[in-house]
Structures are given as C-alpha cells and as structure tokens.
Amino acid sequence: MKEEEIRPENIFEEYLQLAKNDALFYFSEVVKDAVVCPACGDDGTYAFTKQGFEYKECPVCQTLFVSLRPQADAFCRYYKESESVKYWATTFYKETAEVRRIKLWQPKALMVRDIIVSFAALDYGLVDIGGGYGIFAQEYEKITHQKVTVIEPGPDLALVCREKGLYVIQGFLEDIKKEEIRGHRNSFVSFELFEHLHDPKCFLEHLILLMNGGDLFIFSTLSSTGLDIQALWEDSKSVSPPHHLNFFNPKSIRLLLEMVGFKVLQVSTPGHLDIDILCNNKKLIKDRFWRTFVNQASEHDKEAMQAFIAANSLSSHLLVVCKKL
C-alpha cells in the first residue's frame, strides 16, 4: 500500500491548507491552558510550535502533546463549523471512499473480527466511536452479520451513516449515556481518533463507564516514537494542528490505560506507510541515515525495513487492545 492511494496528494494538501487557515481563525484569540503530559503527568519540555500550537515532549515517556491547549468549547465549535472538517467529511471521504474501503477498511474489519474472536466472543455487539463515513461499520456488518452502533458527533458524517442504514448516536462520546448503547456485551472501537481528543483521560474515564466487565476497547492512533514522525518531526504532515493534539507511543499508552483501570491485552505497530511517507518527504528528513536510506534503498530493502519497523514497535501506526475488568 502507498500513501498516495489513500491520501491523494492534491486532495490532502488542500485539506492541510484549510486546516492551517482554520487554526488561525478558530484558535488564535481563544483562552489556552497549560497541560501536563496526558500519559504520566510530567510537565514536558518545549519541542516546537506549528500553526500557532505549541507542542511539548515528555522526557519521561516521550509522549508529544499540545500545551498551551485551547479550551474544549473552541474545539466543539471548530468540529461543527470549520471548512477543513467539512472538506474531510465530504470531498476527502467521497473522493477516497472506495480505495480506502479496499485498502483500509476491509482488512481492518477482518482484523477486528479476529481480535474479538481471540479475546472475547464474536456475538458481542460492536460500537464504532467516531464512525466517520461508515465504511468500516458496513464492512464489519457484512462479514459478521452483527449490527454496529456508530457514535459520530459530526452532523454531515452522522447523516451519511444514517443514509447507509447504520444505527447512529450523534454526539461526542463524553455526552453519551449508557442506556443509549445497544446490547449487554460489546466491543468498542475507534480508529485515528485518539490523537484528536482534547482530554484523553476524560474520554477513557467516560468510556469505561459505558462498558460492562469483559468488554473490549480496540483502537488505533499515531505514535510519537514512530519512524516517520521522529524523522520528520515538526515537518510531519501527521503533526497537524488543530486536529492532532496527542501522540502517545507503545510505552505511554499503557501508562494511561492502566491508570484509568483498563487491562492492556495487546500493543503493536502494524504500520505499512512509514518508509513510503519518508520517500514522499525526503527533502524534509534531517537525519543523515534515513536520508541516505530513502535515496539508495531498493524496493526490496524498503519493504524489508518497513516489516522490521512494524514488528519492533517502531511504526507511527499504533494499535491497542484492552478490556474492562
């Protein structure tokens, strides 16, 4: 899989430019609070500033996070009104829907099914937090014949999911009540959501209240210690304020989950794109080793290196499986 297949450059660059404009419009004049590391509570040290957002890196657990952080109401307005969010929900999703269905969501649905079979039972219901365009939910229903509940705060995306016949609870997870969740036993999933959260600990504390004992939570997010983020750092397109506020890693995500009361079952980095992302941004690589590698390596070398990175918790794509005891 190549980055261009799921994030066509012209569409992605337009989205990033809209996000840059929105960062100035929605956040330049708002109240911002100093926050500590969302994983371990350390103050963190200054890393860089991007589009008016100051990032710190935790010297204890290497989490990368935004501080000073705009207050939550600014983000609520941003996610309901902004042009970049609308563009992502309409143009980006629409233009990439079918290729992402094949390249991302069909394999992810199979992966989630297999994880649930391994750690729980396939007759568990599934709750997709931040269900987006609804493609994952469709694919999961197709292969398991189990109904999916989609939690989606965005009005445009919630409407798209309803039009596909999916059961939708429109709202942020923190506002959802337990009686709204169908079924007694569920697996909860979220993909590429955790890096957006204003308060990850609050999110997890509310989630665990919605769950019953034995329920699973399966999620993916971006890792601060992943190769492409480390090599590109502030020039990484994944470091994209105001969307991406938190970059945990295999070490720090365990700290947070265990603090809240989850049992961590599996942490891995099954990424496919780190090397391809570096190749697409080779002029921005500061490290001499990786600059030399992407310029001289054969396709076989790149594939072997990507496999090594994924197998050794070094990819920026982080996958976590945990459960409520």
Secondary structure as GFF3:
##gff-version 3
##sequence-region A 1 325
A	DSSP	alpha_helix	3	6	.	.	.	ID=ss1
A	DSSP	alpha_helix	9	27	.	.	.	ID=ss2
A	DSSP	beta_strand	32	33	.	.	.	ID=ss3
A	DSSP	beta_strand	45	50	.	.	.	ID=ss4
A	DSSP	beta_strand	53	57	.	.	.	ID=ss5
A	DSSP	beta_strand	64	66	.	.	.	ID=ss6
A	DSSP	beta_strand	69	70	.	.	.	ID=ss7
A	DSSP	alpha_helix	72	81	.	.	.	ID=ss8
A	DSSP	alpha_helix	83	87	.	.	.	ID=ss9
A	DSSP	pi_helix	88	92	.	.	.	ID=ss10
A	DSSP	alpha_helix	93	100	.	.	.	ID=ss11
A	DSSP	pi_helix	101	105	.	.	.	ID=ss12
A	DSSP	alpha_helix	106	119	.	.	.	ID=ss13
A	DSSP	beta_strand	125	129	.	.	.	ID=ss14
A	DSSP	alpha_helix	135	144	.	.	.	ID=ss15
A	DSSP	beta_strand	148	151	.	.	.	ID=ss16
A	DSSP	alpha_helix	155	163	.	.	.	ID=ss17
A	DSSP	beta_strand	167	169	.	.	.	ID=ss18
A	DSSP	three_ten_helix	173	175	.	.	.	ID=ss19
A	DSSP	three_ten_helix	178	180	.	.	.	ID=ss20
A	DSSP	beta_strand	186	191	.	.	.	ID=ss21
A	DSSP	three_ten_helix	194	196	.	.	.	ID=ss22
A	DSSP	alpha_helix	200	210	.	.	.	ID=ss23
A	DSSP	beta_strand	216	222	.	.	.	ID=ss24
A	DSSP	alpha_helix	227	232	.	.	.	ID=ss25
A	DSSP	three_ten_helix	233	235	.	.	.	ID=ss26
A	DSSP	beta_strand	246	247	.	.	.	ID=ss27
A	DSSP	alpha_helix	250	260	.	.	.	ID=ss28
A	DSSP	beta_strand	262	268	.	.	.	ID=ss29
A	DSSP	alpha_helix	274	280	.	.	.	ID=ss30
A	DSSP	three_ten_helix	282	284	.	.	.	ID=ss31
A	DSSP	alpha_helix	288	296	.	.	.	ID=ss32
A	DSSP	alpha_helix	299	311	.	.	.	ID=ss33
A	DSSP	beta_strand	317	324	.	.	.	ID=ss34
###
